[in-house]
Amino acid sequence: MTRRRMRMSRPRRRQAGATLVEILVSLMILMVGLLGLIGVMVQSQRAQLESYQRVQALLLAQDMVARIASNRMASDCYALGTTEIAAGSSVPAPPGTCATAAAAKTRATQDLTDWQNLLAGAAEQSGGNNAGSILGARGCISKDATTGIFQVSVAWQGINAVGAPPAGITCGTGQFGADDAQRRAVSVTVLPPTAS
């Protein structure tokens, strides 16, 4: 009977805490989860930058559309053909088809200069430097000779290579990589403005 009591009287050992191996396994699982979360955050920031640049490009294109509409008498002065407006380059002279009053022609030239400054990011300043630009922004304004429809396009450099924009948007072609996989572009078509 004494043996039986001894067996019963011995307290069972309980596990008081986690072992080192359990802690290491838990830390490894936590690290894998955190690395996955970091990857998602990086992708989210890239997508946010791409989205920001697209919105800015659309705003720039709409700005030029409004300038053309408000200076209808000199609308042909805005059609630059294949010439692109880029930051740091000189603003091209109005094309030869720009036969209008001197004041309207001067306004068109000023609009093109202002648009170039906006493409360079002059709308936002930080420490005296342009801070509002999109990467490698280029602006194009063309006019279809048959229909008279204007196409205002803005092209820029994307972060990842995903493929070239549609063939109808030629602005910035060959400027952002050999195969244009990093070229992004938006385009707005404008019906021929009337002089009235």
Secondary structure, DSSP 8 states (H G I E B T S, - for coil): -HHHHHHHHS------S--HHHHHHHHHHHHHHHHHHHHHHHHHHHHHHHHHHHHHHHHHHHHHHHHHHHTGGGGGGT--TT-EEETTS------TT--S-HHHHHHHHHHHHHHHHHHTTTTSEETTEE----TT-EEEEEE-TTT--EEEEEEEE-SS------TT--TTTTSSSTT-TTEEEEEEEE------
